[in-house]
Amino acid sequence: MKKITKNILEYTVLFEPAEEGGYIVTVPALDGCATQGETIEEAVRNIKEAISGVIAVMEEEGLEIPREKTETFFTKIAVSYPVLTA
């Protein structure tokens, strides 16, 4: 009898407000993995589905599934730059 196990993967996900409303969602560790949603909740559901789809295609094609390093994170960095005034 075969034993079924589940593998839990975690990825950093970027939510950006869309100009027309809602959110655009991307997964930097998975090239091309993106979706959108009108609400955060919808965007979360959609990106989970998109991630699962990308992983399924990668498995079918025999590609290695990217594992995100636990040290990966996003932050904002402020920089100053000169502004020319008349």
C-alpha positions in Angstrom: 0.0 0.0 0.0 1.3 3.4 -1.0 1.6 6.1 1.7 0.4 9.6 0.7 2.2 12.5 2.4 1.9 16.3 1.9 4.7 18.7 1.5 4.1 22.2 2.8 6.0 25.0 0.9 6.0 28.6 1.9 6.7 31.5 -0.4 7.0 35.3 0.0 4.1 36.9 -1.9 3.9 40.5 -3.0 0.5 42.3 -3.0 0.4 45.6 -4.9 -2.7 47.8 -5.4 -3.9 47.7 -9.0 -4.7 51.0 -10.7 -8.2 49.8 -11.6 -8.8 48.5 -8.0 -8.1 45.2 -6.3 -4.6 43.7 -6.0 -1.9 42.3 -8.3 -0.1 39.4 -6.6 3.3 37.9 -7.5 5.6 35.3 -6.1 9.2 36.4 -6.7 10.7 32.9 -6.2 8.4 31.4 -8.9 9.0 33.1 -12.2 5.8 34.1 -13.9 3.6 33.2 -11.0 1.1 36.0 -10.7 -2.6 36.7 -10.4 -5.0 39.3 -9.1 -8.0 39.7 -6.9 -10.6 42.3 -6.1 -10.1 41.8 -2.4 -7.2 40.6 -0.3 -9.1 37.4 0.5 -9.8 36.7 -3.2 -6.2 37.5 -4.1 -4.9 35.1 -1.4 -7.2 32.3 -2.8 -6.1 33.1 -6.4 -2.3 33.1 -5.6 -2.6 29.8 -3.7 -4.2 28.3 -6.8 -1.6 29.9 -9.1 1.3 28.5 -6.9 -0.2 25.0 -6.9 -0.6 25.2 -10.7 3.0 26.3 -11.3 4.3 23.6 -9.0 2.1 20.9 -10.7 3.5 22.0 -14.2 7.1 22.0 -12.9 6.6 18.5 -11.5 5.1 17.2 -14.8 8.1 18.6 -16.6 10.5 17.1 -14.2 11.8 20.5 -13.0 13.1 21.2 -9.5 10.6 23.0 -7.3 12.2 26.2 -6.0 12.5 26.3 -2.3 12.6 29.8 -0.8 15.3 30.4 1.8 13.9 31.1 5.2 16.0 34.3 5.3 14.1 35.8 2.4 12.0 38.9 3.2 10.8 42.2 1.8 11.4 45.6 3.4 11.4 49.2 2.4 14.6 51.2 2.2 14.5 55.0 2.1 17.2 56.8 0.0 17.7 60.5 -0.7 18.6 61.9 -4.0 19.4 65.5 -5.1 16.6 67.6 -6.6 17.6 70.5 -8.8 15.7 73.7 -8.1 15.7 76.9 -10.1 
